[in-house]
Amino acid sequence: MPYTPAHCVDTHQHLWVMSERTYDWISPDYGVLYGDHRPEDVAEDIVKAGITATVLVQAADTYDDTFYMLSVERAFENVRGVVGWVPFDRVHEAREALDLISGHQALKGYRNLTHNYSDPRWILQAPCLETLRDLASRNLSLDMVSVNSDHSRAIVELADLIPDLRIVVDHMAKPDIASKAWDSWAEDMAELAKRPNVYVKHSGLNTASGPGWSATDWEPYVNHCLEHFGSQRMMMGSDWPVSLLAGDFVGVWQAQRDSIASFSESEQDDIYFRTAQSFYLLELA
């Protein structure tokens, strides 16, 4: 019988309503992503997948996006946390914004879309570091996307500079599973894992895979993260609706479950909910 955990947290779900607010990175070339993706559109799939709680993650470097997610959290009981946005490089504005909105119980952390910026070391500039130290002092976390070794090395430096800041690397730093790339990614992840304040999300692997992907394709990457991070620094996320580029919600989530099915029940509990609970300070019913 497949293992059924007490809770199942989707730590990486996006929402956007392009008819109401701007998401400037989403162009018609993105196909299914170019449109509105509301909580109602995924509600049935969340139930089918057995997900009991959700963390919404910013999809635009705008206050509009953050306040939209907060409005969803108020209306949907399954949403237990929000990763919002403030401008990390504008220290005084960021501080004012944090003073204004970080008292909201749903706001657990912040992210900027740094993987879309031209400078892979953008996060290491002095103003960003000052804002991120402010985040750490407020017991707030940081989500980071890495899509290459330059990004990962910057996160290593950041983790060393601010060791009391909880950092999670989204999407396992996007390994090139389609090409079976390994060495550079594996070395980067091992180096990141040496920093106890760095965590990793098992998310977004389907869009890093080739056509006809399966959970078996992911297992070496998942196992490598387990070996180096341990289950207590791993969590799982759907990356919906980006995941629709290479699958459907329930199918992708089930493949993620299959890829950790050989782990012990305690390890699975960590990945399903305990790590998310401790990292994002979630209240789970």
N, C-alpha and C positions, 0 to 999 in steps of 0.2 A: 504493500500500500504506500502511495506517495505521502510524504510527511506534510502535515498541516500545522503551521505555526499558530501561536496564540494571536499574533498580529502580523500584518503584512503591509509595510509602508512603501509607497512609491515616492522616493525622495527627489524625483526630477520630472516634473510635469510642467509644460508650458500651456499658456492660453493666450490667444490674441484675437482682437476684434478689429480688423483692419478698416472696417467701415466706420469705426468711431475714433481710432487713434493711429499714430504712425509707427510702423515697423520698417525702417528704411532699408534693412538688409534683405527683406523678402520681396523678390521680384517675380514676375510671371514665369521665369525659367524654373522656379521651384515647384511648378505644377500644383499638386494637391495642397501644398503649404500656403499658396497664394489665395487666401480667403479667410473667413472668420472661423475660429476654433474656440467654441465656448464650452463651459463645464457641462452643459446639457448634452453636448455631442459625444462625450466620453463617459457619461455617468453609467450607462448600461454595461459598457465594457469593463469598467472598474469593478462592478459587482461580479461579473462573470469571471474575472481574473482572480477574485478572492482578495482584492486589496481593501484594507480597512482604514487606511489613513493616507493622506497625500501632502506633499510639500510642493508648492508652486514656486517656480524659479523664473526670474526676470528674463524677458526676451527682447527688451529694448532699453537703451540707456536714457530712459525718460522717467520722470515722476508719474506721468500718465499711466504707464504700465504698472508701476508699483501700486498706485491707488486703485487701479482696476482689480489687481490680485487681492488687495485687502477687502474690496467690496464682495468678491467671490467668497473669501474666507468667512465673511459674516453670514452669507446666505447658504453655504454648503457645509454640512456638519463634518464630512470626511476630510476637509482641508484643515490641517493642524499646524501648518507653518508656511511662511512666505519668505523667499529670498529676494529682497528688493534691490533698489539702485539708489545710490547717491554718487555725485561726481568725485571720485577719489582724488583727482588731481586739483580740485578747487577746495582747499582746506577749510576756509571760513564758511563757504556755502555748505559744504558737507557737514560741518559741525552743527550749523543751524538746522539743517534737515534732520540730522540724527536726533538733536534735542527735540524736534517737533514730532517725529514719527516713530522713533525707536521705543517709545513707551507703549506702543501698540503690542499687545501680548502675542499677536500672530507673527510679528517680524522677528525672525531667528537669525538672519544673516544677510549678506549683501554680495553683489557681483557686478562687475563691469564686463562688457563684451570685448575683453582684451585680446582674444584670439583673432579678432577682426582688425586690430590696429596694426599699423605698419611697423611699429617698434616692438619686438618681442620682449624687450626689457622695460616696457612702459610702466609696469607695476612697481618697479624699483626706484623710480624718481622720488626725490625727497618729499614733495607734497603728498604723494600717494602713501608713502611710509608713515607720514604723520597721521593721515586719516585712518590707516589700518591699525596703528597703535591705539587710536581712539576707539575703533571697533573692539579691539581686544580688551580694553579697559571696561567696556560695557558688556562683556561676555557674549559678544556677537561673533558669528563665524563668517568665513570667506569661501565662496565657491570660485574655482578657477578652471578655465578650459585650457588644455594644452593640445596642440595639434602637431607639434614638432619638438625636437630636442632643445631648441632655443627656449621655447616656452617652459619646458620642464626644468631646465637649468635655472631659469629665473625663479621658479617656484621654490627650488632648493635654496637659493640665496635668500628669498623672502622668509622662508621657514626658519632659517638660521638667524636672521635679523630680528624677527619678532616671534620668539619661541612660545609665547603664551597666546598666540593667535591660532585658533583652530582653522585649518585649511582643508578643503576637500577637492581633489582633482576629479573633475567630471569626466565621464565616459572613458575611464581607464586611459586617459591621454590619447585616445583615438589610434590604437595600433592599426597598421595597414594589414588587416587580416586577409583582405582579398588577394594580396601579393605574398601572403605568408611571411611578411617581414617580421624580424624578431630581435636581432642583436641590439640595435640602438635603443629600441623601445624597452627591452628587458633590462638593459643597464640603467636607463633613466628611471624606471620604476623602482629598481632596487635601491638606487641612490635616494629617491624621494622617500622611500619607506624607512630609511635610517633616521628620518626626522619624526619624532613621536607625535608631533602636532599635525602631521599630514595624513589624511585619510583618502580613500578612493571609492568612486562610484562604479558599480557594475551596471553600466547603462550605455546606450548608443552603439553597441557592438554590431547590430544588424546593418546599420548604414556604413560601417567600416568593412563589411564583408562582401564577397562576390555574390553573383546571382545563385540562387539555390542554396543559400547558407543553411547551416544547421547548428544546433547547440554544440555538436562535436567540434566544429571549427573554432569555437570560442574556448574550449576547455583548457588548452595550454596557457592561454592568456589569463584566464580566471584562476587557474591553479598557481601560476607564477605570483599573482597578487596575493593569494592566500598564503603562500610560502613566505613572502616578504613582509606584508602588512599584518597578516593575521586576520582572523574573522572580526576581531573587535575594532578594526579600522576599515571595514568594508561594509558598504550598504548598496541597495539596489534601487534603480530608477527606470522609468519607462521611456523617457525622452519623447513622450507624445507631445505634439503631433509630428515632430521631426521623424519619428520612427515609421510613420506612414510611407516614407519614401522607399522603404524596403520591407514591407510587411504590414500586418494588422496588429492592433493593440494586444488582443488576447494571445495570438500566436507568438508574438515577440516575447511577451511576459512569460509564457509557458516555456519557451526555449531558455530564458534566463533561469527559470526554476530548474529545468532539466540540467543545466550546466553546473549547478551546485548540489544536485541530488545525492552525490556520493559523499558529501561532507557529513560530519557528525550532526546530530540534531542540535547540539549546542552551537556549533558553528553556523548552521543554517539560521537559528534564532538570532544570532548576532547580525547576519547579513539581511535578514528579513525585517528586523525591527529594533534590536537592542542598540546597535551602533547608531542608527538614525535617532533613536530616542535620546542617547547621551550627547551626540554631536549637535543636534538642533534643539535640544532641551524641550522635547515634545511631551505633551500630556496625552497618553493613550488610554482609552477607556478600558 
